[in-house]
Amino acid sequence: MDYNCAPQHKECRMCGIVGAVADRDIVPILIEGLRRLEYRGYDSAGVAVLNGSGHMKRLRTVGKVRNLQDALTADPTAGGLGIAHTRWATHGVPSERNAHPHISKDGIAIVHNGIIENHEELREEARREGYEFTSETDTEVIAHRVHHHLSVTGDLFKAVRATVAELEGAYALAVVSQADPDRIVVAREGCPVVIGLGEQENFVASDVAALLPVTRHFVFLEEGDVGEVRRKSVRVLDREGNTVSRKVHESELSADAAEKGEFPHYMLKEIHEQPRAVAQTLEERVAGGRLLEAAFGPAAQAVFAKTEAVRIVACGTSFHAGLVAKYFIEQICRLPCWVEIASEYRYRNPVVPKNTLFVSVSQSGETADTLAALRLAKQAGYLSQLAICNVPESSLVRESELVMLTRAGPEIGVASTKAFTTQIAALSMLVIALAKFHSADAERERGLVQKLLGIPSLIESTLKLDGTIKELAKRFADKHHALFLGRGAMYPLALEGALKLKEISYIHAEAYPAGELKHGPLALVDKDMPVIAVAPNNDLLEKLKSNLQEVRARGGELYVFADPESGFEPSDGVHVIEMPRHVSYFQAPAVYTIPLQLLAYHCAILKGTDVDQPRNLAKSVTVE
């Protein structure tokens, strides 16, 4: 794949794939796998299963996986070979006819993640050959091409290889044939595919989370691979057609890691998991008051010693984490730092200063724009590439020279919470690592490490505000707009707070540096637009107070999350929520984001929105 500065559009549509071949009924495995992948898309879902008589049954429904499950209850099927899919629409509206699996003649069924750029050309060719189309999707084109090549080669594996050679774009594919009931053929280009290894049975999926109830052993396809999955064997060919042996990985995730437990929503569970998640991120990376830079990889010391500048590239919440890091890198390390949105960075021709470290930040490690930016960076003369990511098996991790895993565990709620705080923890460790070589002595390092280690308990204390914030949210439920303010490293926190509120409660929210109020946003402030400020006790506190007075003078209602020693006093129109005492500058971003997450959550509950799966969004945005 050519990753130059021209637009490529080789992205992966965020959908979920599951497949299984076994001697037992695989339908429950497929449905459970889809349920675990529903964060990847929930516009529609479907299954195609070969039963014992060699007949293929397909069932598709609009909406979430539970609708498919209900349909299977009403019209049950069983079989030992099958594929399933949950969709997030790009080509074609959410509908039953556009739902996967798609079928071609003679029982060829296919599920697909990705976008096929040359689908119109292939569609016209298929029509000339007599194929009829029943959907608006690019996926149906692939099914017909597989059928065409199967009629020529007589072998499903060869047919899939011939088909993918014609495709332009990105794809993860799983293909089965009614006439070939013993295997699933899979292929990957730009989208993840994992093979799960069992005892006399094997599985395929887009994410290990789908298969954790049935296996802990996985093989990850590389770019251009085509695989054949049978009950007792797996065969993989690389892009050149060579038989290859891909390493078997044992996942450390537990099967119940993605369950809600006692919580009503994944988001609330994940908010409350943050003390443990941050502690896990720091575990074995700091010891004896110092950072173990080898945690970033064996070459890390040499890279950090040479680093003269840092460029961070990310999207969404991860971008906000990068903005926090910029303040720390410049202030503590005294190194220049740029933070860029991946979808913009990849379409520029950026100047790369000498010895610049490229840092990509992503929860999933499969965000297409961030991956494309990384691939550009590998050609652009950067000193090295560092991935900060939550998924060890992801493309971003596998393709980067240095890695820092955030260890947040599965994050199912679409609105990111623990991924954000663990990214801040990981980036803070990067700050300490760089500072060791550029500005900090051993005493300064110990002080920063100690502050990092104190974050989990501070988050734990902050979570005790849940009840207070729940009551506070009642004042927001009928609002249509909100303004978030912060200064310094708190400004990215304001951005993140506004993003959370709009993501799950659908309340329009903006964020500004507090010093920018008089340059426009102040015109919006009135009694119907609440203003939320984060006010730790730092060097910018007095300036923030002055900015907030401007809000009160215009009749705006203020909600201030403040240090008890900040000097903020509640009054008419000013609501002060006291945070834990003595939160340092270095700790504040990870701690002060907690009440903003809780505020968004409780507002969404009051408004009756789908907290875990907000409209129009999917967990990882792998489409441009």
N, C-alpha and C positions, 0 to 999 in steps of 0.2 A: 504494500500500500504506500502510495506516495503522499507524504505529509509535508507539503510545502506551504507557502503562505497564501496560495489561492484557496478559495472556498472548496472544501472537499465533500461536505455533507455525508460523510460515512459514519453515521451514528447508529446506535442501537435503540430501537424502541423499547421502552420499559414494559415488558410483559413477563409472565411467568410460565415456564415449561416444566412439565414432569412427565416421565415415562418409566415403564417397568416391564420386564420380561421375567416370568417366574412360573413355578408349578402350582402356585396358589392363585386365588382370586386377587387381582391387583387393583380393582376399582377402589376399595377403601384407601389404599396407598396413594392412588392418584388424587383422590379428593382431599385427604389430609395434606398432601404436598401442596396442592393449590391453596388450601387455607393458609398455609404457612408462607406462601408467596403472594398473598393477596395485596400486600403493601406495594407490589410491583405494578399493579393495575387491577381495576375492578369495574370495567365497563361491561364485560361479558365473560363467559367461561364456557368450556366445552370439553368433552372427552370423545375419544374413538377407541373402541375395545374390540379385540378379536375373541369371540367365544370358542368353545370347544368344537363347534361344527364348522369352523372356518369362515363364519359370517362376521362381517364388521358392523358394529352398531355405533352410530354417532348420535350424540345428544348435546345440544347447545342451548344456552339461556342468556338473556340480557341481564345485566346487573351483577351482583356479587356471587361468590361461590355458594353461599347458602341456597340461592335460587336453583343452581345446578344440582345441589344435593337433594333439594325437595323434588326436583324433576326425576332424579334417579330413584327416589323412594316410590314415586307414583308409577314409574316405568323402569323397573330394575333390570340390570344387566350384569354379567360377570364374565371374566376371561383372564387368561394368563399373559396377554400382551396388550399394551395400550399406551396411548399418549394423551396428555391433557394440557390445557392452556387457560390462563386468565389474562385478559387483554386490557391494554390502555391504548385507545384508538389514535391512530394517525391517519392512515388511508382508509376512508370510509367511516361513516357515523357508527356509534354503538348500536348494534342490531343483531338479531339472530343470524341473518344471512352473512354478516361480516365477521361473526365470531369464528374462532378456530376450534377444532381442526377443520381444514379445508380438504376436500376430496376431489380427486380426478377419476377418470374412467378406471374400471376394473379394481376399484377399492384401494387406490393410493391415497393415504391420509398424511397430512403434514401439519405441524405447528411451527411457528416462526416468531422470533423476536428480531426486530431490526427494520431497516428501510432499504428497499431495492430501488436504486435510482433509475435503472433502465427498464422498469417494469412495463412502461407503455410500449416500448419497442418489442419486448418479449410477448406482450399481450397481442399485438398485431400479428406477430409471427404465429402464435398459437391459434388465433382465429382463422388464419389462412389454412392451417392444418386441420381445421374442423372442430376445435375445442370450443365449448360454450362456457361462458362465465356467468356465475350466479351471485357474485359479490363485487364490491367496489375495492377490494383489497389488493395490495401488491403480492400477498402471500399465495393467492390462488394461481397466479402465474407460475410460481415455483412448482406447485403440485402438477400442473399440466406439463411442464418441462420434464419433470421426473418421469411421468408416464411416457412421454415421447421417447426419452432416452432408454427407458426400460424395454419398450417395444423393439428397440434396435439392439441393445446389448444382452437382454434377457437376464440381467442381474441387477438387483436393487442397489447394491453398493456402488457398482460401476455407474449406474444411472444417476445417483446422487452426485458422484464426483464429476460427471460430465455436466450436470446442471450447475453446480456451484462455479464451474469454470466460466459459465456464461453470465454470472451475476455480478453486477456492479453495485456496491453499497456495503451494508453491514448486515450480518445475519447470525443467528443461532437457529439451527434446524434440527427437528427430529421427525423422521419419516418412517412409516410402516406400510406394509402391503398385505392385503387380504390373501394374496397368493403365496406369501412368504411369512408364515406365522411364528417364526422362531427368532426374529431379530429386529432391532431398531437401528436405523442408520442416523448418525448425528454429524453435524458439521458446524464449524465456527469461523467467523471472520468479523472481528470487532465487537462481538457480544459473547458473554461468558457461557460456557457449557461445561458441566461437571458430570462425570460418570461415577456412580456409587456402586461399590463392590460388595456383594453379599455371598451367602453360601448357596450355591446352585441357583442363584438369581442375581440379576443386576438391574441398575436403575440409571436414569438420566434426569438432569434438572438444570435450571439456570442458577441455582444457589444451593449450597449445602444444607441450608436450613430446611429445605423441602424434604430432605431424605434422612434427617437425623433419627426419626423413629425406627428406621430399618437398617441403617449402616453408619459406621464412623469412618469408613475407609473410602477415599476418593481419588480419582484421577482427573486432572484439569487439562482440557484440550488447549493446545496452543493455536495461535493464529494460523489459519489455513488448513488445520487438521480436519480429517474426515474419519469418523469412528464407526465400527460395527459392534453392537452390543448384543450378545446372546446370553442365554441362561448361564452357561459355563465358561464363557470366554469373552474377551474384549480385544479387538484389533484396531490399531490406529495407524493411518497413513498421513504423512506430512504433506505440505504443499507440492513437493516435488514427486510425490508418489512412493516415497520410501517408507517401509514399515518401521515404526519407531516405538520405543518403550517409554511412556511417560511415568514419572515418579508417582508412587502411591503415597498419599498424605493421610495421616490420622487426625481427624478433627478433635479439638478439645472441647467443643461446645456440647452441652447436654441437650437431650431431646426436649426437656421442659424449659429450656432457656428462653424460649419465645412465647411462654404462656403468661396470661395476665395475673394468675393467682388471685389474691384477695381484692385486687383493684378493679374498679369498673371499666377502666380504659387503659390501653397500653401506655398512652402518654403520661398518665398520672403515675403508673408503675415506674416508668423510665425516669421521671422527675425524681422520685424517691430512691431510685437506684444510684443516684449520682455520687453520694459519699463513697460507696463501695467502688464504683466505676473509676473515679479519680484515684482512689487508693491503689487499685489494681494497675492503673496506668503508671503510677510512680514506683510500684513494687519491683525490686531487683534492678532498678535503674539508678537509684541513689543509695549510698551506703557510707557510713562513717562521716556524714556531713559533706560528702562530695558527690558529684554527678559522675556516673560511669558512661563516658561518651561512647564506649564500645557498644552500648545499647542501640546506637544508630547504625552499626555495621562495622566490620573490621577496618575499613578505610576512613572512618569518620575523623579520627584525630588528625590525620594528614590533610583532609579536606578542610576541616574547621580552621586549622592553622593558616591555610592559604586564603581563606575567604576574606574578600575585601568589600563585598556587597551582597545583598540578598534580594531576590525577587520571589514573592509568594503569589501563586495563582490558584484560584478556587472559584466556587459558585455558591450563591445563597448563604446559608448559615456558616458554611466553611469559610466564605469570604470575610464574614464578620470576625471570625476567629483570627484570620490572617491580619485584619486591621488592628486587632488588639496587639498582636505580636509586633507589628510595625512600631508602635509606641515604645515597647520594651527594647527592641533591637536597637533603635536609634538612641534611646536614653541610657540604657545600661551598657550595651556593647559599643556604642558610638560608631556604628556602621550604617551606611545608607541602605534604605529598604524601600522597595516598591511593592504594593499589593494590587493585583489586577484581577478583574473578572475574566474568567477563562474564555468565555464566548467572545469577548472583545480582543483579548490578547492574541488569540490564534489567527485573527484576521488583520493584524498589523504586521509590520516588519520591525520589531523592536530592536533598539540598540542594546547590545549586551556588553557592559563594562567588563574589563579584565577581572578574572577570578570571582565571578558572581555565582553564588549558589542558587540553584533553582529549587524552590520548595512547592510541591503540590499538596493540597489539603482536600480530602474527600472522605466522607463517611463510608460510602460503598466501595470506592475504588474503581467504579465502573462508569462514572459520570463522563459522558462522551466528550464534552468540551474540555474538561480537565485532562483527560487522556490524550486528546489531540494536542493540547498545549505541551504536555510532557514530551510527546513524540517530536514536536517542533523543537523543543529545547535541546533534545539530544543531537540535533543537527546544527545548533546555533552557537556553539562555542562556550557553553556554560562550564564552570569548574566541575560541577557534579549535579546530580538530581536526587533530592530527598523527598520521599513520599511519607506523609502523615495520614494514616488511614486506619479504619476500624476492621477491615476484612483481610485477614492474612493471605487468602487465596486469590485476591482480586488482581485484575490486570495492572492497576497502578503500582501495586507492591511488586509484582513480578518484573515490571519493566523499569524500575528505579534502581539506582546504584546504592543509595542509602534508604533505610526504612525505619520509621518509628510507629509501631502499632499502638493504637490508643486503648485497646482492651475494654471497650465499653460494653461488649457483648451485643447480642442482637438488638437492634432498635427497630421496632415495628411501626410505631406511630409515625405518620408522615412528617409531622412537625418535629424537627430535631431538637433534642434536649440534652441527654447525656453525651451524645456525640459531640456537641458543642463544648461542654465543660471539659471533656477529656482531650479535645483538640487544643484547648487553651493550656491544659496541663502539659501536653506533649510539646507545644510551641514554647512554653515557658522553659522546659528542659533544653530545647534548642538555644534559647536565649542564654541560659547558664553555660552551655557548652561553648558558644561563641565568645561569651564574655571571658572565659578562662584564658583564651588565647589573645584577647584584644584589650581588655580593660580591667579585669577583676583579679584581685589576689585571693589567696586561700580563705582568708577571713570573710571577704565579700561573698565568695562562693558558698561558704557554710551558712551565712545569713540567708541567702536566696533559697538554698535547699531547705532550710528550716521553715521558711515561709511556705514553700510548696507543700511540705509535709503537713502543715497546719490547715490546708484547704479542706480536706474531707470533714473534719470536725466542725469547721465554720459553716459548711454547707448543711451539715446535720442540724446545727442550731437554727439556721435560716429556715429550714423546712418546718420548724415549729410555728412559723407565721401562717401556715396554711389556713387555719380557721379565720384569722384576721383578714387575710386576703379574700377568702370566700365571701365574707361580709362586704368587703370593699367592692367586690365585683358587681354587687347589686346596683351600685350607683352608675355602672357602665352599661348595663344590659340594654338600656333604651337609647344609647348614644349611637350616632352614625359616624363620628370622626374622633380621632384622638391624636395628640401630639406628644412625642417622647423627646426628652432633652438630656444631654450629657455633655461633659467637657473632658478633654484629654482621652484617656483610654476608656472612659465611660461613654463616649460618643458611639463607638461600635456597639456597646451594650444597648444604647437607645435604638440603634438600627435593628438589632436583634429583637428587642422588645416589640417594636412596631411590626416587624415581620411575623412574629408569633401571633399577635393579636389579629392581624388581617388574615393569616393563613387559616385559623381554625374558628374564629368567631365571625369573620367576614365584616368586621368593623374597619372602615377605612382608617389607616393610621400612617402617620409620617414621623420621621425622626430628623432632628437637626442638632448640630453643635449649638449649645445654648447661646454662644456668642453671636450666632447668626440670626437670632430672633428679629432684631430690628431691620434686617435686610430682606424682609418679606414675610416670613411665617407669622409674625405678630398680627398681621392683617386678618388672619383666620381665627384668632383667639376671641372667644366669647364664652358666656356661661354654659353653652351647650357643647363645648369642645374641651373635655378634660385634658389636662397637661400633666404628664408623668415624668418625674425627674429622678435620677439616681445620684446620690450625694454622699459618697464616702468622705471621710475627713482627710482631704489631701490639699496640696498647694493651690488648687483651683477652686476651693470651696467658696471663698469670699466672692470671687467673680461669678460663680454660679448663683449665689444668693442675690446678687445684683440683677442678674438676668431674670430670675424668678419674680423679683419685684415688678419687673416690667409686665409680667403675665397678670399678677394681681391687680395692677393699676388698670388693666383692660377688662376686669371682671372675670378673668379665667379662673377655673377651679383647679387647684394644685394638689397633686398626690406625690409626696416626696418620700422615697426610701432613703433613710439617712442614718448616719452614725449617731449614736446617742450623745456624743460630745460635739456634734456639728453646730449646735446652737439653734437648730430649727425648732420653732415652737408652733404647735397647732393653733389655729385661729379660724375665724370665719372664712371659709373658702380655701383653707390650707389644711390638708390632712397629712400628718407626719407618721410614717410607719418606721419604728426603730429597728435597725439591723443589729447584728452582733457588734460588740465593741472591738475596737483596735484591729480592724481589717486593714492590712497594709495595701499600698499601691499595687504591689505585685500580686496580691491575693484578690483584690476587689473585683476584677472582671468575672472570675469563676463564681464568686459568692453573690454578687449583686444581680446576676442574671436569673437566679432562682425565683425571686418574687415576681419577676416579669413573666416567667414561664407559668407560674401558678395563676397570675392574673389573667393571662390569655386562656388558660384551661377553664377557670371558673366562669369567665364571661361566655365561653363557648357552651358550657353546660346550661347556663341560664337562657341562652338564645336557642338551645335545642339543635345545634349543628352536630354533624358527624365528626367527633373530635379526632379519632384515629385516622379517618379517611376523608379529609375535606374534599369538597367538590373540585373537580378539574385538576387535581394534583396527584402525583405519584411519588413514591419514596425517593428514588434516584432519578433525576431528570437526564435520561440518556437519549434524548432527542433534542435537536436544536430548535 
